[in-house]
Amino acid sequence: MDSFGGGLAAHGEVCGAVIGGLAVIGLNFGRPKSGSGADMRMWKYSSIFMKRFKEEVTDGKLLCRDIAEVNWRDRDQVTKYHEGEKFRSCQVLAGKTARIIGELLER
């Protein structure tokens, strides 16, 4: 799952916490086998998760480069990210995301 970091393999794309959260929802409520229908809670919880993530965690942002404000292809920026407060902010973001997912799974 480390490759989700930095916005999908350090490309600054969708935040890895979003991808991970949706993966958890899909694993819990997706199709149990090929050809079967998906549990409709998957769509409901995915929608709720996305809304809450943007509202409660990132002020509407989904892209890692916008959230972390890092160009993952710039070695100096990445070094500063790991040495500074931005790294800690992403740890907090991951915790908030896990809390939202946990609340959804407990329903």
Backbone atoms as SQL, in Angstrom:
CREATE TABLE atoms (id INTEGER PRIMARY KEY, chain TEXT, resi INTEGER, resn TEXT, atom TEXT, x REAL, y REAL, z REAL);
INSERT INTO atoms VALUES
  (1, 'A', 1, 'MET', 'N', 0.815, -1.190, 0.000),
  (2, 'A', 1, 'MET', 'CA', 0.000, 0.000, 0.000),
  (3, 'A', 1, 'MET', 'C', 0.862, 1.259, 0.000),
  (4, 'A', 2, 'ASP', 'N', 2.149, 1.117, 0.253),
  (5, 'A', 2, 'ASP', 'CA', 3.022, 2.296, 0.255),
  (6, 'A', 2, 'ASP', 'C', 2.999, 3.033, -1.072),
  (7, 'A', 3, 'SER', 'N', 2.726, 2.327, -2.147),
  (8, 'A', 3, 'SER', 'CA', 2.737, 2.987, -3.454),
  (9, 'A', 3, 'SER', 'C', 1.577, 3.969, -3.622),
  (10, 'A', 4, 'PHE', 'N', 0.621, 3.975, -2.698),
  (11, 'A', 4, 'PHE', 'CA', -0.447, 4.973, -2.723),
  (12, 'A', 4, 'PHE', 'C', 0.088, 6.340, -2.300),
  (13, 'A', 5, 'GLY', 'N', 1.208, 6.359, -1.575),
  (14, 'A', 5, 'GLY', 'CA', 1.770, 7.591, -1.035),
  (15, 'A', 5, 'GLY', 'C', 2.217, 8.562, -2.114),
  (16, 'A', 6, 'GLY', 'N', 2.177, 9.829, -1.746),
  (17, 'A', 6, 'GLY', 'CA', 2.595, 10.876, -2.675),
  (18, 'A', 6, 'GLY', 'C', 1.637, 11.041, -3.839),
  (19, 'A', 7, 'GLY', 'N', 0.396, 10.641, -3.614),
  (20, 'A', 7, 'GLY', 'CA', -0.598, 10.781, -4.679),
  (21, 'A', 7, 'GLY', 'C', -0.401, 9.760, -5.771),
  (22, 'A', 8, 'LEU', 'N', -0.338, 8.506, -5.392),
  (23, 'A', 8, 'LEU', 'CA', -0.166, 7.367, -6.289),
  (24, 'A', 8, 'LEU', 'C', 1.239, 7.348, -6.892),
  (25, 'A', 9, 'ALA', 'N', 2.114, 6.705, -6.164),
  (26, 'A', 9, 'ALA', 'CA', 3.502, 6.512, -6.594),
  (27, 'A', 9, 'ALA', 'C', 4.216, 7.839, -6.846),
  (28, 'A', 10, 'ALA', 'N', 3.993, 8.791, -5.934),
  (29, 'A', 10, 'ALA', 'CA', 4.661, 10.095, -5.988),
  (30, 'A', 10, 'ALA', 'C', 4.387, 10.861, -7.279),
  (31, 'A', 11, 'HIS', 'N', 3.130, 10.815, -7.728),
  (32, 'A', 11, 'HIS', 'CA', 2.730, 11.576, -8.919),
  (33, 'A', 11, 'HIS', 'C', 1.844, 12.758, -8.561),
  (34, 'A', 12, 'GLY', 'N', 1.517, 12.925, -7.283),
  (35, 'A', 12, 'GLY', 'CA', 0.714, 14.058, -6.850),
  (36, 'A', 12, 'GLY', 'C', -0.752, 13.953, -7.210),
  (37, 'A', 13, 'GLU', 'N', -1.189, 12.793, -7.597),
  (38, 'A', 13, 'GLU', 'CA', -2.582, 12.605, -8.021),
  (39, 'A', 13, 'GLU', 'C', -3.490, 12.423, -6.801),
  (40, 'A', 14, 'VAL', 'N', -4.553, 11.651, -6.914),
  (41, 'A', 14, 'VAL', 'CA', -5.514, 11.487, -5.828),
  (42, 'A', 14, 'VAL', 'C', -4.794, 10.993, -4.569),
  (43, 'A', 15, 'CYS', 'N', -5.138, 11.609, -3.452),
  (44, 'A', 15, 'CYS', 'CA', -4.537, 11.264, -2.157),
  (45, 'A', 15, 'CYS', 'C', -4.653, 9.763, -1.903),
  (46, 'A', 16, 'GLY', 'N', -3.557, 9.162, -1.489),
  (47, 'A', 16, 'GLY', 'CA', -3.536, 7.731, -1.205),
  (48, 'A', 16, 'GLY', 'C', -4.518, 7.318, -0.126),
  (49, 'A', 17, 'ALA', 'N', -4.820, 8.223, 0.814),
  (50, 'A', 17, 'ALA', 'CA', -5.794, 7.910, 1.856),
  (51, 'A', 17, 'ALA', 'C', -7.193, 7.746, 1.261),
  (52, 'A', 18, 'VAL', 'N', -7.495, 8.503, 0.220),
  (53, 'A', 18, 'VAL', 'CA', -8.789, 8.365, -0.459),
  (54, 'A', 18, 'VAL', 'C', -8.855, 7.008, -1.150),
  (55, 'A', 19, 'ILE', 'N', -7.808, 6.670, -1.873),
  (56, 'A', 19, 'ILE', 'CA', -7.778, 5.384, -2.583),
  (57, 'A', 19, 'ILE', 'C', -7.877, 4.238, -1.580),
  (58, 'A', 20, 'GLY', 'N', -7.120, 4.328, -0.495),
  (59, 'A', 20, 'GLY', 'CA', -7.165, 3.291, 0.528),
  (60, 'A', 20, 'GLY', 'C', -8.540, 3.180, 1.167),
  (61, 'A', 21, 'GLY', 'N', -9.154, 4.320, 1.460),
  (62, 'A', 21, 'GLY', 'CA', -10.483, 4.308, 2.058),
  (63, 'A', 21, 'GLY', 'C', -11.513, 3.662, 1.147),
  (64, 'A', 22, 'LEU', 'N', -11.478, 4.026, -0.130),
  (65, 'A', 22, 'LEU', 'CA', -12.405, 3.426, -1.082),
  (66, 'A', 22, 'LEU', 'C', -12.133, 1.933, -1.262),
  (67, 'A', 23, 'ALA', 'N', -10.871, 1.540, -1.180),
  (68, 'A', 23, 'ALA', 'CA', -10.528, 0.119, -1.287),
  (69, 'A', 23, 'ALA', 'C', -11.133, -0.664, -0.119),
  (70, 'A', 24, 'VAL', 'N', -11.057, -0.106, 1.079),
  (71, 'A', 24, 'VAL', 'CA', -11.638, -0.772, 2.249),
  (72, 'A', 24, 'VAL', 'C', -13.147, -0.928, 2.085),
  (73, 'A', 25, 'ILE', 'N', -13.802, 0.134, 1.640),
  (74, 'A', 25, 'ILE', 'CA', -15.247, 0.058, 1.422),
  (75, 'A', 25, 'ILE', 'C', -15.563, -0.998, 0.362),
  (76, 'A', 26, 'GLY', 'N', -14.811, -0.987, -0.731),
  (77, 'A', 26, 'GLY', 'CA', -15.037, -1.963, -1.791),
  (78, 'A', 26, 'GLY', 'C', -14.813, -3.390, -1.333),
  (79, 'A', 27, 'LEU', 'N', -13.800, -3.610, -0.532),
  (80, 'A', 27, 'LEU', 'CA', -13.527, -4.963, -0.033),
  (81, 'A', 27, 'LEU', 'C', -14.628, -5.451, 0.904),
  (82, 'A', 28, 'ASN', 'N', -15.227, -4.539, 1.631),
  (83, 'A', 28, 'ASN', 'CA', -16.271, -4.920, 2.580),
  (84, 'A', 28, 'ASN', 'C', -17.663, -5.018, 1.965),
  (85, 'A', 29, 'PHE', 'N', -17.929, -4.220, 0.944),
  (86, 'A', 29, 'PHE', 'CA', -19.284, -4.159, 0.411),
  (87, 'A', 29, 'PHE', 'C', -19.382, -4.379, -1.090),
  (88, 'A', 30, 'GLY', 'N', -18.273, -4.695, -1.729),
  (89, 'A', 30, 'GLY', 'CA', -18.283, -4.921, -3.171),
  (90, 'A', 30, 'GLY', 'C', -18.850, -6.280, -3.522),
  (91, 'A', 31, 'ARG', 'N', -18.720, -6.623, -4.769),
  (92, 'A', 31, 'ARG', 'CA', -19.251, -7.899, -5.256),
  (93, 'A', 31, 'ARG', 'C', -18.532, -9.070, -4.589),
  (94, 'A', 32, 'PRO', 'N', -19.289, -9.984, -4.002),
  (95, 'A', 32, 'PRO', 'CA', -18.640, -11.132, -3.351),
  (96, 'A', 32, 'PRO', 'C', -18.018, -12.106, -4.346),
  (97, 'A', 33, 'LYS', 'N', -18.568, -12.143, -5.561),
  (98, 'A', 33, 'LYS', 'CA', -17.985, -13.002, -6.603),
  (99, 'A', 33, 'LYS', 'C', -18.394, -12.459, -7.961),
  (100, 'A', 34, 'SER', 'N', -17.660, -12.832, -8.971),
  (101, 'A', 34, 'SER', 'CA', -17.937, -12.373, -10.324),
  (102, 'A', 34, 'SER', 'C', -19.363, -12.735, -10.725),
  (103, 'A', 35, 'GLY', 'N', -20.039, -11.771, -11.331),
  (104, 'A', 35, 'GLY', 'CA', -21.389, -12.015, -11.793),
  (105, 'A', 35, 'GLY', 'C', -22.468, -11.682, -10.779),
  (106, 'A', 36, 'SER', 'N', -22.082, -11.461, -9.549),
  (107, 'A', 36, 'SER', 'CA', -23.086, -11.113, -8.534),
  (108, 'A', 36, 'SER', 'C', -23.192, -9.591, -8.428),
  (109, 'A', 37, 'GLY', 'N', -24.267, -9.148, -7.835),
  (110, 'A', 37, 'GLY', 'CA', -24.477, -7.715, -7.671),
  (111, 'A', 37, 'GLY', 'C', -23.728, -7.172, -6.464),
  (112, 'A', 38, 'ALA', 'N', -23.360, -5.915, -6.552),
  (113, 'A', 38, 'ALA', 'CA', -22.682, -5.260, -5.429),
  (114, 'A', 38, 'ALA', 'C', -23.704, -4.872, -4.374),
  (115, 'A', 39, 'ASP', 'N', -23.293, -4.907, -3.144),
  (116, 'A', 39, 'ASP', 'CA', -24.100, -4.418, -2.030),
  (117, 'A', 39, 'ASP', 'C', -24.250, -2.910, -2.234),
  (118, 'A', 40, 'MET', 'N', -25.466, -2.417, -2.250),
  (119, 'A', 40, 'MET', 'CA', -25.696, -1.000, -2.507),
  (120, 'A', 40, 'MET', 'C', -25.069, -0.097, -1.442),
  (121, 'A', 41, 'ARG', 'N', -24.737, -0.665, -0.285),
  (122, 'A', 41, 'ARG', 'CA', -24.047, 0.131, 0.731),
  (123, 'A', 41, 'ARG', 'C', -22.686, 0.597, 0.241),
  (124, 'A', 42, 'MET', 'N', -22.090, -0.158, -0.688),
  (125, 'A', 42, 'MET', 'CA', -20.788, 0.253, -1.220),
  (126, 'A', 42, 'MET', 'C', -20.891, 1.642, -1.845),
  (127, 'A', 43, 'TRP', 'N', -21.902, 1.858, -2.663),
  (128, 'A', 43, 'TRP', 'CA', -22.074, 3.156, -3.311),
  (129, 'A', 43, 'TRP', 'C', -22.451, 4.226, -2.297),
  (130, 'A', 44, 'LYS', 'N', -23.334, 3.887, -1.398),
  (131, 'A', 44, 'LYS', 'CA', -23.764, 4.844, -0.379),
  (132, 'A', 44, 'LYS', 'C', -22.586, 5.259, 0.494),
  (133, 'A', 45, 'TYR', 'N', -21.853, 4.285, 1.025),
  (134, 'A', 45, 'TYR', 'CA', -20.733, 4.597, 1.912),
  (135, 'A', 45, 'TYR', 'C', -19.589, 5.281, 1.176),
  (136, 'A', 46, 'SER', 'N', -19.374, 4.917, -0.088),
  (137, 'A', 46, 'SER', 'CA', -18.338, 5.593, -0.878),
  (138, 'A', 46, 'SER', 'C', -18.673, 7.066, -1.049),
  (139, 'A', 47, 'SER', 'N', -19.920, 7.342, -1.328),
  (140, 'A', 47, 'SER', 'CA', -20.363, 8.729, -1.489),
  (141, 'A', 47, 'SER', 'C', -20.231, 9.508, -0.180),
  (142, 'A', 48, 'ILE', 'N', -20.666, 8.894, 0.903),
  (143, 'A', 48, 'ILE', 'CA', -20.545, 9.535, 2.219),
  (144, 'A', 48, 'ILE', 'C', -19.080, 9.780, 2.552),
  (145, 'A', 49, 'PHE', 'N', -18.246, 8.783, 2.300),
  (146, 'A', 49, 'PHE', 'CA', -16.817, 8.918, 2.583),
  (147, 'A', 49, 'PHE', 'C', -16.204, 10.078, 1.813),
  (148, 'A', 50, 'MET', 'N', -16.474, 10.137, 0.519),
  (149, 'A', 50, 'MET', 'CA', -15.896, 11.201, -0.300),
  (150, 'A', 50, 'MET', 'C', -16.340, 12.578, 0.196),
  (151, 'A', 51, 'LYS', 'N', -17.608, 12.706, 0.511),
  (152, 'A', 51, 'LYS', 'CA', -18.137, 13.978, 0.995),
  (153, 'A', 51, 'LYS', 'C', -17.474, 14.359, 2.317),
  (154, 'A', 52, 'ARG', 'N', -17.412, 13.419, 3.245),
  (155, 'A', 52, 'ARG', 'CA', -16.821, 13.708, 4.549),
  (156, 'A', 52, 'ARG', 'C', -15.326, 13.991, 4.447),
  (157, 'A', 53, 'PHE', 'N', -14.622, 13.252, 3.595),
  (158, 'A', 53, 'PHE', 'CA', -13.188, 13.482, 3.421),
  (159, 'A', 53, 'PHE', 'C', -12.943, 14.917, 2.980),
  (160, 'A', 54, 'LYS', 'N', -13.682, 15.350, 1.967),
  (161, 'A', 54, 'LYS', 'CA', -13.490, 16.710, 1.452),
  (162, 'A', 54, 'LYS', 'C', -13.923, 17.774, 2.456),
  (163, 'A', 55, 'GLU', 'N', -14.962, 17.505, 3.205),
  (164, 'A', 55, 'GLU', 'CA', -15.459, 18.498, 4.161),
  (165, 'A', 55, 'GLU', 'C', -14.678, 18.518, 5.475),
  (166, 'A', 56, 'GLU', 'N', -14.341, 17.347, 5.986),
  (167, 'A', 56, 'GLU', 'CA', -13.758, 17.246, 7.319),
  (168, 'A', 56, 'GLU', 'C', -12.235, 17.163, 7.341),
  (169, 'A', 57, 'VAL', 'N', -11.655, 16.765, 6.227),
  (170, 'A', 57, 'VAL', 'CA', -10.216, 16.486, 6.243),
  (171, 'A', 57, 'VAL', 'C', -9.421, 17.477, 5.402),
  (172, 'A', 58, 'THR', 'N', -9.895, 17.830, 4.211),
  (173, 'A', 58, 'THR', 'CA', -9.030, 18.574, 3.287),
  (174, 'A', 58, 'THR', 'C', -9.615, 19.840, 2.688),
  (175, 'A', 59, 'ASP', 'N', -10.671, 20.342, 3.209),
  (176, 'A', 59, 'ASP', 'CA', -11.281, 21.565, 2.653),
  (177, 'A', 59, 'ASP', 'C', -11.543, 21.447, 1.150),
  (178, 'A', 60, 'GLY', 'N', -12.072, 20.310, 0.723),
  (179, 'A', 60, 'GLY', 'CA', -12.474, 20.130, -0.665),
  (180, 'A', 60, 'GLY', 'C', -11.419, 19.605, -1.607),
  (181, 'A', 61, 'LYS', 'N', -10.220, 19.372, -1.127),
  (182, 'A', 61, 'LYS', 'CA', -9.136, 18.921, -2.008),
  (183, 'A', 61, 'LYS', 'C', -9.081, 17.396, -2.066),
  (184, 'A', 62, 'LEU', 'N', -8.717, 16.878, -3.235),
  (185, 'A', 62, 'LEU', 'CA', -8.536, 15.436, -3.420),
  (186, 'A', 62, 'LEU', 'C', -7.137, 15.077, -3.905),
  (187, 'A', 63, 'LEU', 'N', -6.472, 16.009, -4.576),
  (188, 'A', 63, 'LEU', 'CA', -5.151, 15.718, -5.133),
  (189, 'A', 63, 'LEU', 'C', -4.060, 15.928, -4.089),
  (190, 'A', 64, 'CYS', 'N', -3.176, 14.973, -4.010),
  (191, 'A', 64, 'CYS', 'CA', -2.072, 15.031, -3.056),
  (192, 'A', 64, 'CYS', 'C', -1.245, 16.302, -3.226),
  (193, 'A', 65, 'ARG', 'N', -0.952, 16.678, -4.461),
  (194, 'A', 65, 'ARG', 'CA', -0.114, 17.855, -4.693),
  (195, 'A', 65, 'ARG', 'C', -0.766, 19.118, -4.134),
  (196, 'A', 66, 'ASP', 'N', -2.110, 19.153, -4.106),
  (197, 'A', 66, 'ASP', 'CA', -2.817, 20.304, -3.548),
  (198, 'A', 66, 'ASP', 'C', -2.901, 20.225, -2.020),
  (199, 'A', 67, 'ILE', 'N', -3.052, 19.028, -1.515),
  (200, 'A', 67, 'ILE', 'CA', -3.160, 18.833, -0.068),
  (201, 'A', 67, 'ILE', 'C', -1.811, 19.056, 0.604),
  (202, 'A', 68, 'ALA', 'N', -0.782, 18.356, 0.130),
  (203, 'A', 68, 'ALA', 'CA', 0.550, 18.422, 0.746),
  (204, 'A', 68, 'ALA', 'C', 1.368, 19.608, 0.244),
  (205, 'A', 69, 'GLU', 'N', 0.947, 20.173, -0.863),
  (206, 'A', 69, 'GLU', 'CA', 1.673, 21.291, -1.491),
  (207, 'A', 69, 'GLU', 'C', 3.128, 20.926, -1.751),
  (208, 'A', 70, 'VAL', 'N', 3.285, 19.763, -2.397),
  (209, 'A', 70, 'VAL', 'CA', 4.618, 19.245, -2.710),
  (210, 'A', 70, 'VAL', 'C', 4.645, 18.790, -4.171),
  (211, 'A', 71, 'ASN', 'N', 5.735, 19.133, -4.851),
  (212, 'A', 71, 'ASN', 'CA', 5.998, 18.568, -6.165),
  (213, 'A', 71, 'ASN', 'C', 6.844, 17.322, -5.901),
  (214, 'A', 72, 'TRP', 'N', 6.228, 16.167, -6.026),
  (215, 'A', 72, 'TRP', 'CA', 6.887, 14.914, -5.661),
  (216, 'A', 72, 'TRP', 'C', 8.040, 14.554, -6.584),
  (217, 'A', 73, 'ARG', 'N', 8.206, 15.271, -7.665),
  (218, 'A', 73, 'ARG', 'CA', 9.324, 15.024, -8.587),
  (219, 'A', 73, 'ARG', 'C', 10.518, 15.931, -8.275),
  (220, 'A', 74, 'ASP', 'N', 10.344, 16.827, -7.321),
  (221, 'A', 74, 'ASP', 'CA', 11.416, 17.743, -6.915),
  (222, 'A', 74, 'ASP', 'C', 12.027, 17.223, -5.606),
  (223, 'A', 75, 'ARG', 'N', 13.235, 16.686, -5.714),
  (224, 'A', 75, 'ARG', 'CA', 13.889, 16.045, -4.575),
  (225, 'A', 75, 'ARG', 'C', 14.016, 16.974, -3.361),
  (226, 'A', 76, 'ASP', 'N', 14.306, 18.248, -3.591),
  (227, 'A', 76, 'ASP', 'CA', 14.433, 19.210, -2.491),
  (228, 'A', 76, 'ASP', 'C', 13.101, 19.411, -1.777),
  (229, 'A', 77, 'GLN', 'N', 12.011, 19.520, -2.540),
  (230, 'A', 77, 'GLN', 'CA', 10.698, 19.677, -1.921),
  (231, 'A', 77, 'GLN', 'C', 10.311, 18.443, -1.113),
  (232, 'A', 78, 'VAL', 'N', 10.637, 17.283, -1.630),
  (233, 'A', 78, 'VAL', 'CA', 10.318, 16.035, -0.923),
  (234, 'A', 78, 'VAL', 'C', 11.110, 15.956, 0.382),
  (235, 'A', 79, 'THR', 'N', 12.377, 16.338, 0.334),
  (236, 'A', 79, 'THR', 'CA', 13.199, 16.333, 1.553),
  (237, 'A', 79, 'THR', 'C', 12.618, 17.292, 2.588),
  (238, 'A', 80, 'LYS', 'N', 12.248, 18.491, 2.168),
  (239, 'A', 80, 'LYS', 'CA', 11.653, 19.467, 3.084),
  (240, 'A', 80, 'LYS', 'C', 10.324, 18.961, 3.642),
  (241, 'A', 81, 'TYR', 'N', 9.565, 18.287, 2.814),
  (242, 'A', 81, 'TYR', 'CA', 8.294, 17.711, 3.255),
  (243, 'A', 81, 'TYR', 'C', 8.532, 16.737, 4.410),
  (244, 'A', 82, 'HIS', 'N', 9.479, 15.842, 4.240),
  (245, 'A', 82, 'HIS', 'CA', 9.740, 14.827, 5.265),
  (246, 'A', 82, 'HIS', 'C', 10.339, 15.415, 6.538),
  (247, 'A', 83, 'GLU', 'N', 10.995, 16.538, 6.427),
  (248, 'A', 83, 'GLU', 'CA', 11.621, 17.170, 7.594),
  (249, 'A', 83, 'GLU', 'C', 10.699, 18.161, 8.295),
  (250, 'A', 84, 'GLY', 'N', 9.609, 18.528, 7.665),
  (251, 'A', 84, 'GLY', 'CA', 8.764, 19.595, 8.188),
  (252, 'A', 84, 'GLY', 'C', 7.412, 19.139, 8.697),
  (253, 'A', 85, 'GLU', 'N', 6.568, 20.104, 8.906),
  (254, 'A', 85, 'GLU', 'CA', 5.238, 19.889, 9.470),
  (255, 'A', 85, 'GLU', 'C', 4.270, 19.245, 8.471),
  (256, 'A', 86, 'LYS', 'N', 4.557, 19.377, 7.190),
  (257, 'A', 86, 'LYS', 'CA', 3.654, 18.794, 6.194),
  (258, 'A', 86, 'LYS', 'C', 3.560, 17.279, 6.340),
  (259, 'A', 87, 'PHE', 'N', 4.667, 16.645, 6.672),
  (260, 'A', 87, 'PHE', 'CA', 4.662, 15.194, 6.872),
  (261, 'A', 87, 'PHE', 'C', 3.728, 14.836, 8.021),
  (262, 'A', 88, 'ARG', 'N', 3.818, 15.571, 9.104),
  (263, 'A', 88, 'ARG', 'CA', 2.937, 15.332, 10.257),
  (264, 'A', 88, 'ARG', 'C', 1.480, 15.579, 9.882),
  (265, 'A', 89, 'SER', 'N', 1.220, 16.579, 9.068),
  (266, 'A', 89, 'SER', 'CA', -0.144, 16.864, 8.623),
  (267, 'A', 89, 'SER', 'C', -0.736, 15.684, 7.858),
  (268, 'A', 90, 'CYS', 'N', 0.084, 15.033, 7.058),
  (269, 'A', 90, 'CYS', 'CA', -0.401, 13.870, 6.314),
  (270, 'A', 90, 'CYS', 'C', -0.672, 12.685, 7.245),
  (271, 'A', 91, 'GLN', 'N', 0.102, 12.560, 8.305),
  (272, 'A', 91, 'GLN', 'CA', -0.171, 11.520, 9.288),
  (273, 'A', 91, 'GLN', 'C', -1.517, 11.765, 9.965),
  (274, 'A', 92, 'VAL', 'N', -1.788, 13.005, 10.297),
  (275, 'A', 92, 'VAL', 'CA', -3.076, 13.370, 10.896),
  (276, 'A', 92, 'VAL', 'C', -4.200, 13.100, 9.897),
  (277, 'A', 93, 'LEU', 'N', -3.989, 13.460, 8.635),
  (278, 'A', 93, 'LEU', 'CA', -4.968, 13.201, 7.583),
  (279, 'A', 93, 'LEU', 'C', -5.290, 11.710, 7.513),
  (280, 'A', 94, 'ALA', 'N', -4.285, 10.870, 7.558),
  (281, 'A', 94, 'ALA', 'CA', -4.508, 9.422, 7.501),
  (282, 'A', 94, 'ALA', 'C', -5.328, 8.951, 8.695),
  (283, 'A', 95, 'GLY', 'N', -5.059, 9.504, 9.857),
  (284, 'A', 95, 'GLY', 'CA', -5.829, 9.138, 11.044),
  (285, 'A', 95, 'GLY', 'C', -7.288, 9.561, 10.941),
  (286, 'A', 96, 'LYS', 'N', -7.533, 10.771, 10.452),
  (287, 'A', 96, 'LYS', 'CA', -8.911, 11.247, 10.271),
  (288, 'A', 96, 'LYS', 'C', -9.647, 10.383, 9.244),
  (289, 'A', 97, 'THR', 'N', -8.935, 10.004, 8.201),
  (290, 'A', 97, 'THR', 'CA', -9.533, 9.152, 7.174),
  (291, 'A', 97, 'THR', 'C', -9.901, 7.798, 7.763),
  (292, 'A', 98, 'ALA', 'N', -9.015, 7.224, 8.554),
  (293, 'A', 98, 'ALA', 'CA', -9.286, 5.930, 9.188),
  (294, 'A', 98, 'ALA', 'C', -10.495, 6.023, 10.117),
  (295, 'A', 99, 'ARG', 'N', -10.625, 7.132, 10.818),
  (296, 'A', 99, 'ARG', 'CA', -11.773, 7.320, 11.718),
  (297, 'A', 99, 'ARG', 'C', -13.072, 7.318, 10.920),
  (298, 'A', 100, 'ILE', 'N', -13.092, 8.048, 9.817),
  (299, 'A', 100, 'ILE', 'CA', -14.304, 8.096, 8.976),
  (300, 'A', 100, 'ILE', 'C', -14.648, 6.690, 8.471),
  (301, 'A', 101, 'ILE', 'N', -13.655, 5.985, 7.969),
  (302, 'A', 101, 'ILE', 'CA', -13.890, 4.622, 7.462),
  (303, 'A', 101, 'ILE', 'C', -14.404, 3.729, 8.575),
  (304, 'A', 102, 'GLY', 'N', -13.782, 3.817, 9.747),
  (305, 'A', 102, 'GLY', 'CA', -14.233, 3.012, 10.883),
  (306, 'A', 102, 'GLY', 'C', -15.686, 3.274, 11.247),
  (307, 'A', 103, 'GLU', 'N', -16.058, 4.541, 11.243),
  (308, 'A', 103, 'GLU', 'CA', -17.452, 4.888, 11.542),
  (309, 'A', 103, 'GLU', 'C', -18.407, 4.300, 10.504),
  (310, 'A', 104, 'LEU', 'N', -18.020, 4.324, 9.244),
  (311, 'A', 104, 'LEU', 'CA', -18.868, 3.757, 8.198),
  (312, 'A', 104, 'LEU', 'C', -18.985, 2.251, 8.337),
  (313, 'A', 105, 'LEU', 'N', -17.898, 1.582, 8.660),
  (314, 'A', 105, 'LEU', 'CA', -17.924, 0.131, 8.797),
  (315, 'A', 105, 'LEU', 'C', -18.733, -0.328, 10.007),
  (316, 'A', 106, 'GLU', 'N', -18.839, 0.523, 10.999),
  (317, 'A', 106, 'GLU', 'CA', -19.599, 0.169, 12.208),
  (318, 'A', 106, 'GLU', 'C', -21.096, 0.325, 12.035),
  (319, 'A', 107, 'ARG', 'N', -21.553, 0.911, 10.939),
  (320, 'A', 107, 'ARG', 'CA', -23.001, 1.102, 10.716),
  (321, 'A', 107, 'ARG', 'C', -23.707, -0.207, 10.495);
